[in-house]
C-alpha cells in the first residue's frame, strides 16, 4: 500500500511540475481532434445532394435557407441541384438564384439556370440568353438557350438561331432545327439546304427536309431531289414525303433551263 501511495504522489508531482510544458501539447491535441472531427463530417457531393432533396420534401423557412445556402458549394452538381430545387419549392427565390447562376463559372450550373428561367423570359433576359446561345463555350448552355428562345422574337434571337444552325456541335444544330421546324421562316433557306446536303447527323438532315418541305419555296425541290438519294433511309423517306408536301402546297417545280442546241454536224465547213 505504501508503494502505491508513493507512486501516485510522484505522478501528481510530475504532472503538476510540468503542466506549463504540457499545455502546448494539450492544445495541439484539441486542435487535431477538431480537425479530425471536421474531416469526418465532410461528405461526398452525392450525400450533400441527397440532403438537399430531403430538405425540399418538407420545405419550411429553415429548409429553404439551407437549400439556398448550398449555392456556394464548391461542387457544381450541388450548386445546380440547389437552384433547381429552390425553383421548384420557392419559384421566385429560385428564379433570382438562377439569374445569378447565369454567371456561374461552370457550364453545368449555367445550363441548369437557363432551364429554370426558360418559362419566365422578359426582354433583358431574352437578350441575355441570345448572347449565351450564340457564344457560350459550353454546348449544353447554347442548346438550352436556343430551346428557351424558341418562342421569342427579335433580331438578336434570329441571329442566335442562324448561328446555332451552323454550330460546330450537332446537338446545338438540332435545337435550332427543331425550333425552325416549328416556326417556318426562322432559319435562312441556304443554311437549311446546306444542312440537308451535308450535316453529319441524319436526325438533323431529317429536320432540314421537314423545314424545306414546309417552306413552300419552289427552290426547295432541288435539295429534296438530292436528298432522296441520301445514304440513310430515314432521310430518303423524309425527302420523298416533303416533296409531296411541296406539291400539295402549290409550289411549282422550276422549269429546267432549255438545253443548248446540239451542233449541226451535217453542214460542211466553209471552203471544204
C-alpha positions in Angstrom: 0.0 0.0 0.0 2.8 2.4 0.9 4.4 1.6 -2.5 1.2 2.6 -4.4 0.8 5.8 -2.4 4.3 6.8 -3.2 3.7 6.1 -6.9 0.6 8.3 -7.1 2.4 11.1 -5.2 5.3 11.0 -7.7 2.8 11.1 -10.7 0.9 14.0 -9.2 4.1 16.0 -8.7 5.3 15.1 -12.3 2.1 16.5 -13.9 1.9 19.5 -11.6 5.5 20.5 -12.2 5.2 20.1 -16.0 1.8 21.5 -16.5 3.1 24.5 -18.3 5.1 22.4 -20.6 2.2 20.2 -21.4 -0.2 22.9 -22.2 1.0 23.3 -25.9 0.7 19.5 -26.2 -2.8 19.5 -24.9 -3.8 22.4 -27.1 -2.4 20.7 -30.2 -4.3 17.6 -29.2 -7.5 19.5 -29.1 -6.8 21.1 -32.5 -6.0 17.8 -34.0 -9.2 16.2 -32.6 -11.2 19.1 -34.0 -9.6 18.7 -37.5 -10.3 15.0 -37.4 -13.9 15.6 -36.4 -14.4 18.2 -39.2 -12.8 15.9 -41.7 -15.1 13.2 -40.6 -18.1 15.5 -41.2 -17.1 16.3 -44.8 -19.3 14.3 -47.1 -19.3 13.5 -50.8 -21.3 15.7 -53.2 -23.9 12.9 -53.6 -24.6 12.9 -49.9 -25.0 16.7 -49.9 -27.3 16.5 -52.9 -29.4 13.8 -51.1 -29.7 16.0 -48.1 -30.9 18.9 -50.3 -33.6 16.7 -51.8 -34.7 15.6 -48.3 -35.0 19.2 -47.3 -37.1 20.0 -50.4 -39.6 17.4 -49.5 -40.7 19.4 -46.4 -39.8 23.0 -47.3 -40.1 25.5 -44.5 -38.1 28.7 -43.9 -35.1 26.8 -42.3 -35.1 24.3 -45.1 -35.3 26.9 -47.8 -32.4 28.8 -46.3 -30.3 25.6 -46.2 -31.1 24.8 -49.9 -30.3 28.4 -51.0 -27.0 28.4 -49.0 -25.8 25.4 -50.9 -25.4 27.5 -53.9 -22.0 28.5 -52.7 -20.9 24.8 -52.5 -17.6 24.0 -54.2 -19.2 21.2 -56.3 -21.0 22.2 -59.5 -23.7 19.5 -59.2 -24.6 20.6 -55.7 -25.0 24.2 -56.9 -27.1 23.1 -59.8 -29.3 21.0 -57.6 -29.7 23.9 -55.2 -31.1 26.3 -57.8 -33.3 23.6 -59.4 -34.8 22.5 -56.1 -35.3 26.1 -54.9 -37.1 27.0 -58.1 -39.5 24.1 -57.5 -40.4 24.8 -53.9 -40.0 28.6 -53.9 -40.3 29.8 -57.6 -39.5 33.5 -57.1 -36.4 32.8 -55.0 -35.4 30.1 -57.4 -35.6 32.4 -60.4 -33.5 35.0 -58.6 -30.9 32.4 -57.8 -31.0 31.2 -61.4 -30.2 34.7 -62.7 -27.1 34.6 -60.5 -26.4 31.1 -61.9 -26.1 32.6 -65.4 -22.8 34.0 -64.3 -21.5 30.8 -62.7 -18.0 29.7 -63.7 -19.3 26.2 -64.6 -21.4 25.4 -67.6 -23.4 22.7 -65.9 -24.8 25.4 -63.5 -25.3 27.9 -66.3 -27.2 25.3 -68.3 -29.4 24.5 -65.3 -30.1 28.2 -64.7 -31.2 28.6 -68.3 -33.7 25.8 -68.0 -35.1 27.3 -64.8 -35.5 30.7 -66.4 -36.9 29.5 -69.7 -40.6 29.9 -68.8 -40.1 33.3 -67.3 -38.4 35.3 -70.1 -38.5 39.1 -70.1 -36.9 41.5 -72.6 -33.5 41.8 -70.8 -33.4 38.0 -70.1 -34.2 37.3 -73.7 -31.2 39.4 -74.8 -29.0 37.7 -72.3 -30.0 34.2 -73.5 -29.4 35.2 -77.1 -25.9 36.1 -76.2 -25.4 32.8 -74.4 -27.0 30.8 -77.3 -24.5 32.4 -79.7 -21.3 32.4 -77.7 -21.2 30.4 -74.5 -18.3 28.0 -74.6 -20.4 25.0 -73.3 -22.6 23.4 -75.9 -25.3 22.5 -73.3 -25.7 26.1 -72.4 -26.1 27.1 -76.1 -28.6 24.3 -76.7 -30.7 25.1 -73.7 -30.7 28.8 -74.5 -32.0 28.1 -78.1 -34.7 25.9 -76.7 -35.7 28.6 -74.2 -35.8 31.2 -77.1 -37.9 29.1 -79.4 -40.9 31.3 -78.9 -39.1 34.6 -78.8 -38.8 37.3 -81.4 -36.2 39.9 -82.3 -33.2 40.4 -84.4 -30.8 39.1 -81.8 -32.9 35.9 -81.4 -32.9 35.3 -85.2 -29.2 35.8 -85.3 -28.7 33.3 -82.5 -30.8 30.7 -84.3 -28.9 31.3 -87.6 -25.6 30.9 -85.8 -27.0 27.8 -83.9 -27.9 26.1 -87.2 -24.3 26.3 -88.2 -22.9 25.5 -84.8 -20.0 23.0 -84.5 -22.0 20.8 -82.2 -24.7 18.6 -83.7 -26.9 18.9 -80.6 -26.9 22.7 -80.8 -27.8 22.5 -84.5 -30.6 20.2 -83.7 -32.0 22.6 -81.1 -32.0 25.3 -83.8 -33.6 23.0 -86.4 -36.4 21.9 -84.0 -37.3 25.5 -83.5 -37.1 26.1 -87.2 -39.4 23.2 -87.9 -42.0 24.7 -85.6 -41.6 28.3 -86.9 -41.4 28.5 -90.7 -39.0 31.2 -91.9 -37.0 31.3 -88.7 -33.9 29.9 -90.4 -32.3 31.1 -93.6 -33.1 28.9 -96.6 -29.4 28.4 -97.7 -28.4 27.3 -94.2 -31.1 24.7 -94.1 -30.3 23.5 -97.6 -26.7 23.1 -96.6 -27.6 21.1 -93.5 -29.8 18.7 -95.7 -26.9 18.2 -98.1 -24.0 17.8 -95.7 -24.8 17.5 -91.9 -23.1 14.6 -90.3 -26.2 13.8 -88.1 -29.0 12.1 -90.0 -31.5 13.4 -87.5 -30.6 16.9 -88.5 -30.9 16.1 -92.2 -34.4 14.8 -91.5 -35.3 18.1 -89.7 -33.9 20.1 -92.6 -36.0 18.2 -95.1 -39.1 19.0 -93.0 -38.2 22.7 -92.9 -37.7 22.8 -96.7 -41.0 20.9 -97.3 -42.9 23.3 -95.1 -41.3 26.3 -96.8 -43.5 26.3 -99.9 -40.5 27.6 -101.8 -40.0 26.0 -105.3 -36.3 26.3 -104.7 -36.6 23.5 -102.1 -37.2 20.9 -104.8 -33.5 20.8 -105.7 -32.3 19.9 -102.2 -35.1 17.4 -101.7 -34.3 15.8 -105.1 -30.8 15.3 -103.9 -31.8 14.0 -100.5 -33.9 11.1 -101.9 -30.6 9.6 -102.7 -29.2 10.1 -99.2 -27.3 7.2 -97.6 -29.8 7.0 -94.7 -33.2 5.5 -95.3 -34.9 7.9 -92.8 -33.6 10.9 -94.7 -34.6 9.4 -98.0 -38.1 8.8 -96.7 -38.4 12.3 -95.2 -37.2 13.9 -98.5 -39.8 11.9 -100.5 -42.5 12.9 -98.1 -41.6 16.5 -98.1 -41.5 16.7 -101.9 -45.2 15.7 -101.8 -45.7 18.4 -99.1 -44.3 20.9 -101.5 -46.6 19.7 -104.3 -49.7 19.9 -102.1 -48.7 23.5 -101.1 -48.9 24.5 -104.7 -45.2 25.2 -105.1 -44.5 24.8 -108.8 -41.3 22.9 -109.7 -38.9 25.3 -111.5 -38.7 24.6 -115.2 -35.3 23.5 -116.1 -33.4 25.8 -118.5 -33.6 24.7 -122.2 -30.7 22.6 -123.2 -28.2 24.1 -125.6 -28.8 23.1 -129.2 -26.7 20.3 -130.4 -24.2 21.3 -133.2 -25.3 20.5 -136.7 -22.8 18.0 -138.0 -24.4 17.8 -141.4 -23.1 21.1 -142.6 -19.8 21.2 -144.3 -17.3 23.8 -143.0 -16.7 26.7 -145.4 -14.0 26.1 -148.0 -14.4 22.3 -147.9 
